[in-house]
Amino acid sequence: MNRAGIDSDCQRAKLYYYDYLSDQRNQVPVDTLVHISNCSYCQKELEELAKIDENSGHSAPFTSAQTAHLELHFALANQPIDCSTIRAFLPVMAIPEQQVSILTPVTAHLAHCRQCTEQLRILEDLDLSVLQYGQVSQMFSSRSTDRLDSLSESEMKIISDILMSPDSGVVTRFCFKDNTDGLENRQLFDVEVLNYANQAVETESFVSQAPMDASVHPRLRARRRSRFLRPIAAAAVLMLGVFLFFQNTSVQATDISQIYETLKDITNIKIVRFGEDLSTPVQEVWISRSLGLKVVKTDDTHTLFDVKNRIRRSLSASNAVIQATEISSEMTAAIEKTMNMPWGLLPFNHENELPEGAVWEKVYDPSTRIDDEATEMFDLFWTDQAIGRADIAYQWRCILDRTTKRPLKTQLWRKLSDDTAYILITTIEISYPSEAQIQTVAKQSGLL
């Protein structure tokens, strides 16, 4: 067997070290049991863990697990942190010997987010095994809704509710600062609470003697418990595997400003608009800024705007003759404006136009996801307050490509202040064709 195969088998075997050391060997898969019994590396690991178990003290494997855990916390420094970003950390922190009582980017968020703090308490009260907490952590990391056989129906319901819960809207940022006081072994940092545009609206400053010995936030006193059998050994071996899983996942929060910034570079786009009837589009628009072309299709009409040649061509189902007209310079300028970002995709032309009190939050709704592994979804809430009429509340949902941050679908709801439910106003689906594809659409419609 090659080295890669051995490493893979050993990595899987780590999840069952605890059962192998206890009286639960019948829980270990037969092939894994055979591997552990015949693998010198695994046997050496078991000897170390047995010593940890016997002495109930800290040794290298346990210290490595704690260090890896904290390194992942501090990898989030200087980034906006929302609930979805830290959710995968919560099951790990529910393990008694993996609780974190120093101030980190994750615990700083917990200090300001009642929802995440309550979810951590719920996970602690489940009193799961270390292996189960590790499985839940991986479930949260991958956003998988697959049922875990090791959990009861009631436990799975609680876990699923946490996984599918929307973000609270609280976004924090833990920032290290330059030490300018000339004193050694002192670490300065700020904990900021951010608004929808990731601007700090509340800042707390802290001073510690060293980065890994920061002051404990008063709202984050660790609750120590000791009703686990051999928690140190189990935590040490399992968490090393879970941390490797975390390191391959993205923890970067998405800011609404990233969407505006991404769209600035788009030259070719297709926009399909729907009304109340989601089965039939009311309008399809193809735009190529590089070619200077805009094609608009409604129920029975195709229209081509060629801004470079200042020509408008249209063709309707009722009239097979192409109507071609020259457009004025003023009209050309107006059309070019509609060909520029944001094309009516975003509720405001610029992020600076967002009204005061708007809320930007990440959400999880399986019924509307395109591809959970490839996309992420956000809601923007704001209220249009006007004199002489009722306030109108809006909800704008945006589904993004997780990698490129390009919008793939948006929806807009609104309601009067006295109403209890939002009404869907419009749905837009977005794609990004090539120049050649847009030219093909124009030619097939007979307009080019």
Summary of the structure (lengths in Angstrom):
residues: 448
radius of gyration: 27.8
end to end distance: 62.0
largest distance: 90.4
contacts: 1328
relative contact order: 0.11
helix: 39%
strand: 24%
